[in-house]
């Protein structure tokens, strides 16, 4: 008889944990269906029929760097991403208050290749740009996911985006798709796994106040507070921390886009210097999901060679300066520098391969 009272709270806790996890999955699936899956389903037919998914987001930029160009780009950019950005903050905050910490720690908390593989696989349904996936990566790190697993999730969203690969095949060519898959796999699973070496103990910064691993969820860790209040606190803190940096650096990149991406002069540009230049520019610049496809399409129409086009196709979606800054407090600085350098390096290799097959 004495065992029965203690068993009842434990059983109740497990039931609450399962209920919260199921509710999280339901919210995530409903949000992805509205923000990503349903719109992309229709866009795939447009790509197949028209061999286009729209105009380049860079098509209307001015001839010189200016704040007017910055504002114009920011308006177009945020119109394209605001739903996914809000969804990213929603899911990133819900990760912290609804998912069982012990399960996440078991699956994503190790520095093994298995945790990296799980993080990358979990990214495939998301199909978000690097900035919109950043809040979720931050949430995973706060739940003590390893550097490799959280990076694989963050990088996998834009780089191995299944919808973007389908669009790319119809609009550019399936050779571009092959290049994206091969170098994307190296980035998402190889680079992310090796990034664990820059955080051997997988420790988080002290200010992130990680949740104890023996708690089923943050809601139970602070059981005196209602779940809704916990979520509001988490979402508010995440928004106040990430959004200002995001907005400011989108403006700055919009202002200098003409320097990063000249509107012409591509004749004879199918060489290493152009490949390296576009690899660096692509790593720094920020775009919505799949926007690299019309950008590359428009530049190739102006005479850009296959090598630089392949470099740009790979690096543009992978990371950006705003997304790197958004996650900078959640990952070791050396790990993020390694990721940025790897994106450029793999972009150059992708471009050199593109010289041979495109």
C-alpha positions as CSV (number, residue, x, y, z in Angstrom):
1,X,0.0,0.0,0.0
2,X,2.7,2.6,0.8
3,X,4.0,2.2,-2.8
4,X,0.7,3.3,-4.3
5,X,0.8,7.0,-3.5
6,X,4.4,7.4,-4.9
7,X,3.5,5.4,-8.0
8,X,0.5,7.6,-8.8
9,X,2.5,10.9,-9.1
10,X,5.1,9.2,-11.2
11,X,2.4,7.8,-13.5
12,X,0.7,11.2,-13.7
13,X,4.0,12.8,-14.6
14,X,4.6,10.3,-17.4
15,X,1.2,10.9,-18.8
16,X,1.7,14.7,-18.7
17,X,5.0,14.3,-20.5
18,X,3.5,12.1,-23.2
19,X,0.6,14.6,-23.6
20,X,2.9,17.6,-23.9
21,X,5.2,15.8,-26.5
22,X,2.1,14.8,-28.5
23,X,0.8,18.3,-28.4
24,X,4.1,19.7,-29.5
25,X,4.2,17.3,-32.5
26,X,0.6,18.3,-33.5
27,X,1.5,22.0,-33.3
28,X,4.7,21.6,-35.3
29,X,2.9,19.5,-38.0
30,X,0.0,22.0,-38.3
31,X,2.4,24.9,-38.5
32,X,4.6,23.3,-41.1
33,X,1.6,22.3,-43.2
34,X,0.3,25.9,-43.2
35,X,3.7,27.7,-43.6
36,X,5.6,25.2,-45.8
37,X,4.1,22.0,-47.0
38,X,0.9,23.2,-48.6
39,X,2.4,26.3,-50.3
40,X,5.4,24.3,-51.6
41,X,3.1,21.6,-52.9
42,X,1.6,24.1,-55.3
43,X,4.9,25.8,-56.1
44,X,6.3,22.4,-57.3
45,X,3.7,22.3,-60.0
46,X,4.6,25.9,-61.1
47,X,8.3,25.0,-61.2
48,X,7.5,21.9,-63.4
49,X,5.3,23.8,-65.7
50,X,7.1,27.2,-66.0
51,X,10.7,26.2,-65.2
52,X,10.6,29.1,-62.8
53,X,9.5,29.9,-59.3
54,X,9.5,33.6,-59.7
55,X,11.8,36.6,-60.1
56,X,15.1,37.0,-58.3
57,X,14.8,38.8,-55.0
58,X,17.9,40.7,-56.2
59,X,16.3,41.8,-59.5
60,X,15.1,45.2,-58.2
61,X,18.2,46.3,-56.4
62,X,19.6,49.7,-57.2
63,X,22.9,50.6,-58.8
64,X,24.6,51.6,-55.5
65,X,24.5,50.9,-51.9
66,X,22.0,53.0,-50.0
67,X,19.5,52.9,-47.1
68,X,16.7,53.0,-49.7
69,X,18.0,49.8,-51.2
70,X,18.4,48.3,-47.7
71,X,14.8,49.2,-46.8
72,X,13.4,47.9,-50.1
73,X,15.2,44.6,-49.7
74,X,14.1,44.2,-46.1
75,X,10.5,44.8,-47.0
76,X,10.6,42.2,-49.8
77,X,12.5,39.8,-47.6
78,X,10.4,40.0,-44.5
79,X,7.2,39.7,-46.6
80,X,8.5,36.4,-47.8
81,X,9.7,35.0,-44.4
82,X,7.6,36.5,-41.6
83,X,5.3,33.5,-41.2
84,X,8.2,31.1,-41.1
85,X,10.1,33.4,-38.7
86,X,7.2,33.6,-36.3
87,X,6.8,29.8,-36.5
88,X,10.5,29.3,-35.8
89,X,10.2,31.4,-32.6
90,X,7.0,29.5,-31.6
91,X,8.6,26.1,-32.0
92,X,12.0,27.2,-30.6
93,X,10.2,28.3,-27.4
94,X,7.9,25.3,-27.2
95,X,10.9,23.0,-27.4
96,X,12.0,24.4,-24.1
97,X,8.8,24.0,-22.3
98,X,7.0,21.0,-23.8
99,X,9.6,18.3,-24.9
100,X,10.9,15.8,-22.4
101,X,14.5,16.7,-21.5
102,X,15.6,13.1,-20.8
103,X,14.5,11.9,-24.2
104,X,16.1,14.9,-26.0
105,X,19.3,14.4,-24.1
106,X,19.3,10.7,-25.0
107,X,18.7,11.2,-28.7
108,X,20.4,14.6,-29.4
109,X,22.6,15.2,-26.4
110,X,25.7,13.1,-27.3
111,X,28.7,14.1,-29.4
112,X,28.4,10.8,-31.3
113,X,27.6,10.6,-35.0
114,X,24.3,9.1,-34.1
115,X,23.1,12.3,-32.4
116,X,24.3,14.3,-35.4
117,X,22.5,12.0,-37.7
118,X,19.3,12.3,-35.7
119,X,19.5,16.1,-35.7
120,X,20.0,16.2,-39.5
121,X,17.2,13.8,-40.1
122,X,14.8,15.8,-37.9
123,X,15.5,18.9,-40.0
124,X,14.2,17.5,-43.3
125,X,10.4,18.2,-42.7
126,X,11.2,21.7,-41.6
127,X,12.4,23.2,-44.9
128,X,13.2,26.6,-43.3
129,X,15.8,29.1,-44.1
130,X,18.8,29.4,-41.8
131,X,17.4,32.5,-39.9
132,X,13.9,30.9,-39.4
133,X,15.5,27.6,-38.1
134,X,17.9,29.5,-35.8
135,X,15.4,29.9,-32.9
136,X,14.8,26.2,-32.9
137,X,18.5,25.5,-32.9
138,X,18.8,27.8,-29.9
139,X,15.9,26.0,-28.2
140,X,17.6,22.7,-28.8
141,X,20.9,23.9,-27.3
142,X,19.1,25.2,-24.2
143,X,17.6,21.7,-23.8
144,X,21.3,20.5,-23.9
145,X,21.3,19.1,-27.4
146,X,25.0,18.6,-28.5
147,X,26.7,21.1,-30.7
148,X,26.8,18.5,-33.6
149,X,23.1,17.6,-33.3
150,X,21.8,21.2,-33.1
151,X,24.1,22.3,-35.9
152,X,22.9,19.4,-38.1
153,X,19.3,20.4,-37.5
154,X,20.0,24.1,-38.2
155,X,22.1,23.4,-41.4
156,X,19.9,20.6,-42.6
157,X,16.8,22.8,-42.8
158,X,18.0,25.1,-45.7
159,X,20.7,22.9,-47.2
160,X,18.8,19.6,-47.7
161,X,15.4,21.2,-48.1
162,X,13.4,18.6,-50.1
163,X,11.1,21.2,-51.7
164,X,14.1,23.4,-52.8
165,X,15.7,20.3,-54.4
166,X,12.6,19.6,-56.4
167,X,12.3,23.2,-57.5
168,X,15.9,23.3,-58.4
169,X,15.6,20.2,-60.6
170,X,12.8,21.7,-62.6
171,X,14.2,25.3,-62.8
172,X,18.0,24.8,-63.1
173,X,19.0,21.2,-63.7
174,X,19.2,17.9,-61.9
175,X,23.0,18.3,-62.0
176,X,22.6,21.2,-59.6
177,X,20.5,18.9,-57.4
178,X,23.2,16.3,-57.3
179,X,25.8,18.9,-56.3
180,X,23.5,20.2,-53.6
181,X,22.9,16.8,-52.2
182,X,26.5,15.7,-52.2
183,X,27.9,18.8,-50.6
184,X,24.9,19.3,-48.4
185,X,25.4,15.9,-46.9
186,X,29.1,16.7,-46.2
187,X,28.0,20.0,-44.5
188,X,25.1,18.8,-42.5
189,X,26.5,15.5,-41.2
190,X,30.3,15.8,-41.7
191,X,30.9,19.4,-40.6
192,X,28.3,19.3,-37.9
193,X,29.9,16.2,-36.4
194,X,33.4,17.6,-36.5
195,X,32.2,20.8,-34.9
196,X,31.8,18.8,-31.7
197,X,35.5,18.9,-31.4
198,X,35.3,22.6,-30.6
199,X,33.1,21.8,-27.6
200,X,34.5,18.5,-26.2
201,X,32.3,18.7,-23.1
202,X,29.3,20.1,-25.0
203,X,28.8,22.8,-22.4
204,X,26.4,25.7,-22.9
205,X,27.2,29.3,-21.9
206,X,26.2,30.0,-18.3
207,X,23.7,32.6,-19.3
208,X,21.6,30.1,-21.1
209,X,20.8,28.3,-17.8
210,X,20.3,24.8,-19.2
211,X,17.5,22.7,-17.8
212,X,18.6,19.8,-15.5
213,X,18.7,16.5,-17.5
214,X,16.6,14.7,-14.8
215,X,13.6,16.9,-15.4
216,X,11.0,15.7,-17.9
217,X,10.3,19.2,-19.2
218,X,10.7,22.8,-18.2
219,X,7.0,22.9,-17.3
220,X,7.7,20.3,-14.5
221,X,11.0,21.8,-13.6
222,X,9.1,25.0,-12.6
223,X,5.9,23.3,-11.7
224,X,4.7,26.3,-9.6
225,X,4.1,28.3,-12.8
226,X,1.5,27.5,-15.5
227,X,2.7,26.1,-18.8
228,X,1.3,29.1,-20.7
229,X,3.3,31.5,-18.5
230,X,6.5,29.5,-19.0
231,X,5.9,29.6,-22.8
232,X,5.3,33.3,-22.8
233,X,8.5,33.9,-20.9
234,X,10.5,31.7,-23.2
235,X,9.0,33.1,-26.4
236,X,9.4,36.7,-25.2
237,X,13.0,36.2,-24.2
238,X,13.8,34.5,-27.5
239,X,12.1,37.2,-29.6
240,X,13.8,40.1,-27.7
241,X,17.2,38.4,-28.0
242,X,17.1,37.3,-31.7
243,X,14.8,39.7,-33.6
244,X,16.7,43.0,-33.2
245,X,19.9,41.4,-34.5
246,X,18.0,39.7,-37.3
247,X,16.4,42.9,-38.4
248,X,19.5,45.1,-38.2
249,X,21.7,42.8,-40.2
250,X,19.1,42.1,-42.9
251,X,19.1,45.9,-43.4
252,X,22.8,46.1,-43.5
253,X,23.1,43.3,-46.1
254,X,20.3,44.8,-48.1
255,X,22.3,48.1,-48.2
256,X,25.5,46.4,-49.6
257,X,23.9,43.8,-51.8
258,X,25.1,45.6,-55.0
259,X,28.7,45.1,-53.8
260,X,28.2,41.5,-53.1
261,X,26.3,40.7,-56.3
262,X,27.1,42.9,-59.2
263,X,24.4,43.1,-61.9
264,X,26.7,42.1,-64.8
265,X,30.3,41.7,-65.9
266,X,30.1,37.9,-65.8
267,X,31.7,37.3,-69.2
268,X,34.8,35.0,-68.8
269,X,33.9,34.6,-65.1
270,X,33.9,30.8,-65.0
271,X,37.1,30.7,-63.0
272,X,38.4,30.2,-59.4
273,X,38.3,33.9,-58.5
274,X,34.6,34.2,-59.3
275,X,33.9,30.9,-57.6
276,X,35.6,32.1,-54.4
277,X,34.0,35.5,-54.5
278,X,30.5,34.1,-54.9
279,X,31.1,31.5,-52.2
280,X,32.0,34.2,-49.7
281,X,29.2,36.5,-50.7
282,X,26.7,33.6,-50.6
283,X,27.8,32.6,-47.1
284,X,27.3,36.2,-45.8
285,X,24.0,37.1,-47.6
286,X,20.5,36.4,-46.3
287,X,17.7,35.1,-48.5
288,X,14.3,33.4,-48.0
289,X,13.8,29.7,-48.6
290,X,14.6,28.6,-52.2
291,X,15.4,32.2,-53.3
292,X,18.8,31.0,-54.4
293,X,17.1,29.3,-57.4
294,X,15.8,32.4,-59.2
295,X,19.0,34.3,-58.2
296,X,21.2,31.7,-59.9
297,X,18.8,31.4,-62.8
298,X,18.9,35.2,-63.4
299,X,22.7,35.4,-63.1
300,X,23.2,32.5,-65.5
301,X,21.0,34.4,-68.0
302,X,23.4,37.3,-67.7
303,X,26.3,35.0,-68.5
304,X,27.5,33.6,-65.1
305,X,29.3,30.3,-65.6
306,X,28.4,27.0,-64.1
307,X,31.2,27.0,-61.5
308,X,30.3,30.3,-59.8
309,X,26.6,29.5,-60.1
310,X,27.2,26.2,-58.3
311,X,29.1,27.9,-55.5
312,X,26.3,30.4,-55.1
313,X,23.6,27.8,-55.2
314,X,25.3,25.9,-52.3
315,X,26.4,28.8,-50.0
316,X,23.4,31.2,-50.3
317,X,20.9,29.0,-48.3
318,X,23.4,27.3,-46.0
319,X,24.1,30.1,-43.5
320,X,24.1,33.9,-43.4
321,X,25.7,36.6,-41.3
322,X,22.3,37.3,-39.5
323,X,21.7,33.6,-38.8
324,X,25.2,33.1,-37.5
325,X,24.8,36.0,-35.1
326,X,21.3,34.8,-34.0
327,X,22.8,31.5,-32.8
328,X,26.2,33.0,-31.6
329,X,25.3,32.8,-27.9
330,X,24.3,29.2,-28.1
331,X,27.3,27.7,-29.7
332,X,31.1,28.0,-29.2
333,X,32.5,30.8,-31.3
334,X,35.1,28.4,-32.7
335,X,32.4,26.0,-33.8
336,X,30.6,28.7,-35.7
337,X,33.8,30.0,-37.3
338,X,34.5,26.4,-38.4
339,X,31.0,26.2,-39.9
340,X,31.3,29.5,-41.8
341,X,34.7,28.6,-43.1
342,X,33.4,25.1,-44.1
343,X,30.5,26.6,-46.0
344,X,32.9,28.7,-48.0
345,X,35.3,25.9,-48.5
346,X,32.7,23.4,-49.6
347,X,31.1,26.1,-51.8
348,X,34.4,26.5,-53.6
349,X,34.7,22.8,-54.1
350,X,31.1,22.7,-55.3
351,X,32.0,25.4,-57.8
352,X,35.1,23.6,-59.0
353,X,33.0,20.5,-59.5
354,X,30.4,22.6,-61.3
355,X,33.1,23.6,-63.8
356,X,33.4,20.0,-64.8
357,X,29.8,18.9,-65.0
358,X,27.6,22.0,-65.7
